[in-house]
Structure formats: C-alpha cells, structure tokens
Amino acid sequence: MTAAESDNVVPSTSPELCARQCSLNSTIPCRMFQYCPNTQQCRMFQNRALTGYAVSNNTQATCAKYTRK
C-alpha cells in the first residue's frame, strides 16, 4: 500500500496515538486506520471496507488495521 492509496498519512508512535489522530482528523471523516510500527505511520481511511489494494508482504505482516465502532 502506498500513501496515495490511503486518504491521509501522518507520523505516529503508537496505535493509541493513531486512534486519537483518527478521531481528531479534520481533513477526512476517518472510519478506519492502519498503524505501521516499522515505519511509525498512521494511515487513515474514510471507508471501513477496503478491497483491491496492493500490500507488500513486509507491510502486511507489520501493519495492524483498526476500525471505528
């Protein structure tokens, strides 16, 4: 997945901080985020169901996805 495939990418040091950034995001209505500890990036998405995007095996193994309730 590249930055262009997400709606917003920001630096983050933890899933908790990423969740807070998602909640406070004024750029997009953040419904889902992906936290990648190896790159310390928080990728935020407007849609909960993401299909058809490419993820490298390395990124897929180290990034966790979270959705809002």
Secondary structure, DSSP 4 states (H G I P E B T S, - for coil): --GGGSSEEEE-SSHHHHHHHHHH-SSS---EEEEETTTTEEEEES-S---S----HHHHHH-EEEE--
